[in-house]
Amino acid sequence: MLLWYWAITATTVRKMKKFLSLIFGIFGSIVVTSSLFAGVPDVSSTRPALKGVEKIYMTSKMSNGLELITMESHKVPLITLVLAVKGGASTESPDTNGLSHFWEHMFFKGNKRLPTQELFKKRVRQLGIFYNGDTSAELIRYYFTMPSSLLEEGLQFMADAISEPLLDEKEVERERGVILDEYDRNASNPQFDFWKLNQGLMFGSLMYLRDPLGRRHVIEQASRSQLLDMKNRIFVPANSALLVVGDVDPVRLPTLAQKYFGAWRTPEGWAGIVPPEIPSLKKSTEFVMTRKDVRNASVFCLFRGPRARSQPEDSFAADVLINLLQHQSGKFFKKFVDSGLTFGAELNYLTQSHAGQLNLFAVTEPQKVRSVKKLLLSEIEEWAKPGYFSKEHLEDIRRNLLIDHKFQLNKPSSYAKTLAFWWGVTGFDYYDSYLDHLRRVQLTDVQRFVRNYFIQKPSIVSILLSPEGAKEAGLVDNSQPLLESVLADYYEKTKK
């Protein structure tokens, strides 16, 4: 199973940044996705204007409230099924933090038709299914890719798993051990305490709403009755969508979906969970943390970002800013990357609706880390000045975002998960007009965004490096008092 423990992205574009491994040295269990822009040569302003993207999927709602989303692609005889649920850390409490992820694991265990995991796995082999699931702060996804000739069998298989899980006590105990091992692998990473502290400073006592990994003691004590309660509150058709993408007949599909998912019901009187409002960040904090096995020095400057549903225009400006900063002919890229000052530097923003966060960071050598931090913070004010970004680079970005979208459409199995993300996090009204809105963002909008979200705004500025690197940089670890105060409750119950 995958966990979006620290997933960061700017747009629908999802390009892995190889240099991010430099942050984490020998470990790589954190999922990191980032924005497109490898840079392109300047082109003439006489090129054709960017056009919008046509809607290529269909939506309908079944009688039980389940949304059905279909996209045809007959290039290969494959089908991808995604079951998306609006849930995750943002629908948990301190006493249930981590149980959405626990439930994600149990989805792949026994159900009424296939009562043991052995039978479940046997059916996976029979149907030739590639499967997985992931949990984030605002979304849970399960996905199967399989031969399209077995669509009906795949629909039945997925419907059985979500609607009639057994949650056998022995299976729960076995999977608890698996999840605790996953937790401990994350906790053994040098950046674990570092990122927990950053999130604690950013979100205070409500940090659990942004942490799908959860708390160890909650996982240790989770009961079958808690998981069943979560099923009835979160994993219901009125809170879910079924996406079918690939070699599918859209005329036949609704009948098949009704046949296998129609009996799945939402409990009477059900109402969706509204997470508590996260208050604004009130004050700035800086700290240095040292950990063994950290290869390089990392600087993070974190700011509150826009919430996509309630602040959509700001989220579009954020995505444009991120891509402008990654343009290889731009001032930021030349100053921080081309110059050799850092191994990599960029701004990231994960589109979210409950809480937004902007992450400006750089990876460098320990002896350079203090100057890099100073330059990063001073560079922010330059972003708001006319002339820092060019109209030509803005046009490059618009063009490349459209090209990347076209590439995505040629990978139906991946695009199905992308559609699920936007359905769950922002809704399709946001997604359908996404590129059109990006096209309308002007440089003055970007400058306004920088003033509203960065300049003279509270921030969390932190440095992570090895003890030896700290000595080389003339820095002292001052994180322990913050860990003890900000994360006192978390560590009191979570640490073994």
C-alpha positions in Angstrom: 0.0 0.0 0.0 1.1 3.5 -0.6 0.9 6.4 1.8 1.0 10.1 0.7 2.9 10.9 3.9 4.6 13.8 2.3 3.3 14.2 -1.3 3.9 17.5 -2.9 2.9 18.7 -6.3 2.0 21.8 -8.2 -0.5 20.8 -10.8 -1.8 17.8 -12.7 1.7 17.5 -13.8 3.6 14.8 -11.8 7.3 14.6 -12.7 9.6 12.9 -10.2 12.6 15.1 -9.2 15.6 12.9 -8.9 17.5 15.4 -6.9 15.0 15.1 -4.0 16.7 11.9 -3.1 19.6 14.1 -2.0 17.4 15.4 0.8 16.8 12.0 2.3 20.1 10.2 1.6 19.9 6.5 1.9 16.1 6.2 2.3 13.3 6.7 -0.1 10.0 5.7 1.4 8.4 9.1 1.1 6.3 9.7 -2.0 7.4 13.0 -3.6 5.8 14.3 -6.8 6.6 17.6 -8.3 5.7 20.1 -11.0 6.6 20.0 -14.6 9.1 22.2 -16.1 12.4 21.2 -17.5 12.6 24.4 -19.5 12.3 24.9 -23.2 13.9 27.3 -25.6 12.2 30.7 -26.1 9.8 30.7 -29.0 8.1 33.3 -31.1 5.1 35.1 -29.6 3.4 34.5 -33.0 2.7 30.8 -32.1 -0.9 29.7 -31.8 -2.8 30.6 -28.6 -3.3 27.9 -26.0 -6.7 26.3 -26.4 -8.8 24.7 -23.7 -9.1 20.9 -23.2 -12.2 19.1 -24.1 -14.0 17.0 -21.5 -13.4 13.4 -22.4 -15.0 11.6 -19.5 -18.6 11.0 -18.6 -20.2 11.1 -15.2 -23.5 9.8 -13.7 -24.8 8.9 -10.3 -26.2 5.5 -9.4 -29.3 5.0 -7.3 -27.3 4.4 -4.2 -25.4 7.7 -4.5 -22.2 6.2 -6.0 -20.7 8.4 -8.7 -19.8 6.6 -11.9 -17.0 8.1 -14.0 -16.1 6.6 -17.4 -13.4 7.4 -19.9 -12.9 5.4 -23.1 -9.5 4.5 -24.5 -9.3 1.5 -26.9 -5.6 1.5 -27.6 -4.9 -1.6 -25.6 -7.3 -4.2 -24.2 -6.9 -3.1 -20.6 -9.2 -1.5 -18.0 -8.4 0.4 -14.8 -10.9 0.5 -12.0 -10.5 3.1 -9.3 -12.6 3.3 -6.2 -12.1 6.8 -4.7 -13.4 7.8 -1.3 -13.4 11.3 0.2 -11.6 10.6 3.4 -8.2 10.1 5.0 -6.5 12.1 7.8 -8.9 15.0 7.4 -11.9 12.9 8.5 -10.1 11.4 11.5 -9.8 12.5 15.1 -6.8 12.2 17.5 -8.3 8.8 18.7 -8.7 7.5 15.1 -5.7 9.0 13.4 -4.2 6.3 11.2 -7.4 4.1 10.9 -8.2 5.3 7.3 -4.8 3.8 6.3 -5.6 0.7 8.4 -8.9 0.3 6.6 -7.2 0.7 3.3 -5.1 -2.4 4.1 -8.1 -4.4 5.2 -9.8 -3.8 1.8 -7.4 -6.3 0.3 -8.3 -9.0 2.9 -11.2 -11.5 3.1 -14.8 -10.6 2.3 -18.1 -12.5 2.2 -17.5 -14.1 -1.2 -13.7 -14.7 -0.7 -13.4 -15.1 3.1 -9.6 -15.5 3.3 -6.7 -13.5 2.0 -5.5 -16.6 0.2 -8.7 -16.8 -1.8 -8.5 -13.1 -2.5 -5.0 -13.4 -3.9 -5.9 -16.5 -5.9 -8.7 -14.4 -7.5 -6.2 -11.7 -8.2 -4.0 -14.2 -10.1 -7.0 -15.6 -12.0 -8.1 -12.1 -13.2 -4.6 -10.9 -14.0 -5.0 -7.9 -11.8 -2.4 -5.4 -10.8 -3.7 -3.7 -7.7 -2.8 -1.2 -5.0 -4.2 1.5 -2.8 -3.1 4.8 -1.2 -4.2 7.1 1.6 -3.6 10.8 1.9 -5.1 13.7 4.0 -8.1 14.1 1.8 -8.5 11.0 -0.4 -8.3 7.2 -0.3 -8.0 5.3 -3.6 -8.0 1.6 -4.5 -7.1 0.7 -8.1 -7.1 -2.4 -10.3 -5.7 -2.7 -13.8 -6.7 -5.8 -15.7 -7.7 -7.3 -19.1 -10.8 -5.5 -20.4 -12.4 -8.9 -21.3 -12.7 -9.5 -17.5 -14.4 -6.2 -16.7 -17.5 -7.8 -15.2 -15.5 -10.1 -13.0 -13.3 -7.1 -11.9 -16.4 -5.1 -10.9 -17.7 -7.9 -8.8 -14.3 -8.4 -7.2 -14.1 -4.7 -6.2 -17.7 -4.5 -5.1 -17.3 -7.5 -2.8 -14.2 -6.0 -1.2 -15.7 -2.6 -0.4 -19.3 -3.6 0.5 -18.9 -6.9 2.3 -15.5 -7.0 4.1 -15.3 -9.6 6.9 -12.7 -7.7 9.0 -11.8 -11.1 10.6 -10.1 -10.6 14.0 -7.1 -12.8 13.0 -6.7 -10.8 9.8 -6.9 -7.5 11.7 -4.2 -8.7 14.1 -1.9 -9.9 11.2 -2.4 -6.6 9.3 -1.8 -4.6 12.4 1.7 -6.0 12.5 2.3 -5.1 8.8 1.1 -1.5 9.4 3.2 -1.1 12.5 6.2 -2.3 10.6 5.4 0.3 7.9 5.1 3.0 10.6 8.4 2.0 12.2 10.2 2.1 8.8 9.0 5.7 8.4 9.9 6.5 11.9 13.5 5.2 11.4 14.1 7.7 8.6 16.2 10.7 9.7 13.6 13.2 8.4 10.7 11.7 10.4 11.0 13.9 13.5 12.0 16.9 11.3 8.8 16.7 9.2 6.6 16.0 12.2 7.9 19.1 13.9 7.4 21.2 10.8 3.8 20.0 10.6 3.2 20.5 14.3 4.4 24.1 14.1 2.4 24.6 10.9 -0.9 23.1 12.1 -0.7 23.0 15.9 -2.9 20.5 17.7 -4.8 19.8 14.5 -1.7 18.4 12.7 -3.3 14.9 12.8 -5.7 16.2 10.1 -2.8 16.3 7.7 -1.1 13.0 8.8 -2.4 9.9 7.1 0.3 7.7 8.7 -1.3 8.4 12.0 -0.2 7.7 15.5 1.4 4.4 16.6 -0.7 4.0 19.7 -3.9 4.3 17.7 -2.8 1.6 15.4 -1.7 -0.6 18.3 -5.1 -0.2 20.0 -7.4 -0.2 16.9 -10.3 -2.6 17.2 -12.5 -4.3 14.7 -15.5 -2.3 16.0 -13.6 0.9 15.3 -12.9 -0.2 11.7 -16.5 -1.1 11.2 -17.6 2.3 12.5 -15.2 3.9 10.1 -16.7 1.9 7.2 -20.1 3.2 8.0 -18.9 6.8 8.3 -16.5 7.1 5.4 -16.6 4.0 3.1 -20.2 4.5 1.8 -21.4 5.0 -1.8 -22.6 8.5 -1.1 -19.0 9.4 -0.3 -17.4 7.5 -3.1 -16.8 7.3 -6.9 -16.1 4.4 -9.2 -13.9 5.3 -12.1 -13.6 3.0 -15.1 -11.0 4.0 -17.6 -9.7 2.2 -20.7 -11.2 -0.3 -23.1 -14.8 0.0 -21.9 -18.2 0.2 -23.5 -19.8 3.2 -21.8 -23.3 2.1 -22.8 -23.0 -1.3 -21.1 -21.1 -0.1 -18.1 -24.0 1.5 -16.0 -25.9 -1.8 -16.1 -22.9 -3.8 -14.9 -22.1 -1.2 -12.2 -25.6 -1.4 -10.9 -25.5 -5.2 -10.9 -22.5 -5.4 -8.7 -22.5 -2.1 -6.7 -26.2 -1.5 -6.4 -26.6 -3.5 -3.2 -23.9 -1.4 -1.4 -25.9 1.1 0.7 -25.3 4.2 2.7 -26.5 4.0 6.3 -29.8 5.8 6.9 -29.2 9.3 8.2 -25.6 9.4 7.0 -23.9 12.8 6.8 -20.4 13.5 5.6 -17.7 14.5 8.1 -16.8 18.2 8.1 -13.3 18.6 9.5 -12.6 21.4 12.0 -11.3 24.6 10.6 -7.5 24.9 10.8 -6.6 28.4 12.1 -4.1 30.6 10.3 -0.5 30.5 11.2 0.1 33.2 13.8 3.9 33.4 14.2 7.2 32.5 12.6 9.6 29.8 13.9 13.1 28.8 12.9 15.0 25.7 14.0 18.0 23.5 13.2 17.8 19.7 13.6 20.7 17.2 13.2 20.2 13.5 12.5 22.7 10.8 11.6 22.7 9.4 8.0 21.7 12.8 6.5 24.0 13.2 3.5 23.4 16.8 2.6 21.9 19.9 4.2 18.3 20.9 3.4 16.6 24.2 4.0 12.8 24.4 4.2 10.7 27.6 4.3 7.1 26.7 4.8 4.1 29.1 4.4 0.4 28.6 4.5 -1.1 28.2 1.0 -4.5 28.5 -0.7 -7.3 26.1 -0.2 -8.4 25.0 -3.7 -12.2 24.9 -3.2 -12.5 28.2 -1.4 -9.5 30.0 -3.0 -9.3 28.6 -6.5 -7.8 31.7 -8.2 -5.0 31.7 -5.7 -4.3 28.0 -6.3 -4.0 28.7 -10.0 -1.5 31.5 -9.4 0.4 29.2 -7.1 0.8 26.6 -9.9 1.9 29.2 -12.4 4.5 30.6 -9.9 5.9 27.1 -9.2 6.4 26.5 -12.9 7.9 29.9 -13.5 10.5 29.2 -10.8 11.4 25.9 -12.5 11.9 27.4 -15.9 15.6 26.7 -16.8 16.0 30.1 -18.4 14.5 31.9 -15.4 16.4 33.9 -12.8 15.6 31.6 -9.9 16.8 28.5 -11.6 20.0 30.1 -12.9 20.8 31.6 -9.5 20.1 28.5 -7.3 20.6 25.5 -9.6 22.6 26.4 -12.7 25.2 28.2 -10.6 25.9 25.1 -8.5 24.8 26.9 -5.3 22.4 24.1 -4.6 21.8 20.5 -5.8 18.2 21.5 -6.3 15.8 24.2 -5.3 12.1 24.7 -5.9 8.7 25.7 -4.6 6.0 23.0 -4.2 2.3 23.1 -3.4 -0.1 20.2 -3.1 -3.5 21.2 -4.3 -5.8 20.6 -1.3 -9.1 21.9 -0.1 -8.9 21.6 3.6 -5.5 23.2 4.2 -2.9 24.6 1.9 0.9 24.6 2.3 3.6 26.2 0.3 7.1 24.5 0.6 10.1 26.4 -0.6 13.2 24.3 -0.2 16.8 23.7 -1.3 19.4 21.0 -0.9 23.0 22.0 -0.7 26.4 21.3 1.0 26.6 22.0 4.8 29.1 24.8 4.4 26.7 26.7 2.1 23.4 26.1 4.0 23.4 29.4 5.9 23.9 31.5 2.9 21.4 29.5 0.9 18.8 30.1 3.6 19.4 33.8 3.6 19.3 34.0 -0.2 16.1 31.9 -0.5 14.3 34.2 1.9 15.6 37.4 0.3 14.7 36.1 -3.2 11.0 35.9 -2.3 10.7 39.7 -2.4 12.2 39.7 -5.9 9.4 37.5 -7.2 6.9 40.3 -6.6 8.9 42.8 -8.7 8.2 43.5 -12.4 10.8 42.0 -14.7 11.7 39.0 -12.5 9.5 36.7 -14.6 9.0 37.2 -18.4 5.9 36.9 -20.6 7.9 34.5 -22.8 8.4 32.1 -19.9 4.8 32.4 -19.0 3.8 31.3 -22.5 6.2 28.4 -22.4 4.6 27.2 -19.2 1.1 27.4 -20.6 2.1 25.5 -23.7 3.9 22.8 -21.8 1.1 22.2 -19.4 -1.2 21.5 -22.3 1.3 19.2 -23.9 1.7 17.4 -20.6 -2.0 17.0 -20.3 -2.1 15.3 -23.7 0.6 12.9 -22.6 -1.4 12.0 -19.6 -4.3 11.1 -21.7 -2.1 8.5 -23.4 -1.6 6.7 -20.1 -5.1 5.7 -19.2 -4.2 3.6 -16.1 -2.4 6.6 -14.6 -4.9 9.1 -15.8 -7.7 7.2 -14.0 -5.9 7.9 -10.7 -5.4 11.5 -11.6 -9.2 11.9 -12.3 -9.9 10.3 -9.0 -7.6 12.8 -7.2 -9.4 15.8 -8.7 -12.9 14.3 -8.1 -12.1 13.8 -4.4 -10.0 16.9 -3.6 -11.4 19.8 -5.7 -14.4 18.4 -7.7 -14.6 18.4 -11.5 -15.9 21.9 -11.7 -12.4 23.0 -10.7 -10.6 20.4 -12.8 -12.5 20.9 -16.0 -11.6 24.5 -16.2 -8.1 24.1 -14.8 -6.0 24.8 -17.9 -8.3 27.6 -19.0 -7.8 29.3 -15.6 -4.0 28.8 -15.8 -4.1 30.4 -19.3 -5.7 33.5 -17.7 -3.2 34.0 -15.0 -1.0 37.0 -15.7 2.3 38.0 -14.2 0.5 40.7 -12.1 -1.6 37.9 -10.6 1.6 36.0 -9.7 3.1 39.1 -8.1 -0.1 39.7 -6.1 0.0 36.1 -5.0 3.5 36.5 -3.7 2.6 39.6 -1.7 -0.5 37.9 -0.2 1.1 34.6 0.8 4.8 35.2 1.3 6.0 38.7 1.9 5.9 39.5 5.7 3.8 36.4 6.3 4.5 33.9 9.2 6.7 31.0 8.2 8.4 27.9 9.5 12.1 28.0 8.4 14.2 24.9 9.2 17.5 23.2 8.4 18.2 19.5 8.5 21.7 18.2 8.3 24.1 15.8 10.0 25.9 16.6 13.3 29.1 16.8 11.4 27.5 19.1 8.8 26.2 21.3 11.6 29.7 21.7 13.0 31.0 22.6 9.5 28.2 25.1 9.0 28.6 26.6 12.5 25.1 25.6 13.5 23.7 24.1 16.7 20.7 21.8 17.0 18.0 23.7 18.8 15.1 21.5 18.0 14.7 19.4 21.2 12.8 22.1 23.2 10.4 22.4 20.3 9.9 18.7 20.0 9.1 18.5 23.7 6.6 21.3 23.6 5.0 21.2 20.2 4.8 17.4 19.9 4.6 16.5 23.6 1.2 14.8 23.3 2.2 13.0 20.1 5.4 11.6 21.5 4.0 10.8 24.9 1.6 8.3 23.4 3.3 7.4 20.1 6.9 6.5 21.0 7.5 2.9 22.1 
